Amino acid sequence: MMQEDAIQNAHATLARSLQTMNCRCTPERRAILDAACSMDAPFSIADIAAQMASHGFKVSRATLYNTLRLLVDLRLIVCLRMQNCTRYEAVDPTRTRCRQVCTLCGRTMEVSAPAELDKLPGAKTRRFRPTAYALYVFGMCASCQRRACQDTNINKKHTRSAGTEKEKQGNI
Ligand SMILES: [Zn+2]
């Protein structure tokens, strides 16, 4: 959960940008930003839809998708594209986090950041204005590793039996 002032700043950015674009800052857009900021982990469109429904807010998939895209454009959230899924996460400029992300199922887990990470906000950047810092460690979670291992074993078995089949045919 983000700190209140960080959420207020995000809302101010959204309102300002929508005004510049001559778009209305609708209650739906504000609610989607609120829901994104309240998430403890990177979320899918289904996750945020469920979160909003639990607060009695019904929004269409299209509105959700378009608003998330707008929030990405405004750098208020980041989009993590993985092999099989997409996750979003609110940008929190007040803290540096470290997450491990499974690129197959999208499962994420916050891990303690290496001490070096605290030095990042002071680090020099080149012709670049940093807005937030995060460290994502991409890889494969334990259950996806197990599944991948099982799949390999099944494939091996198939290849082996196919090979024997061929050998048999060759012998005839
Ligand atoms: Zn996984």
Boltz pocket constraint, residues with backbone or C-beta under 6 A from the ligand:
constraints:
  - pocket:
      binder: B
      contacts: [[A, 102], [A, 103], [A, 104], [A, 105], [A, 106], [A, 107], [A, 140], [A, 141], [A, 142], [A, 143], [A, 144], [A, 145]]
      max_distance: 6.0
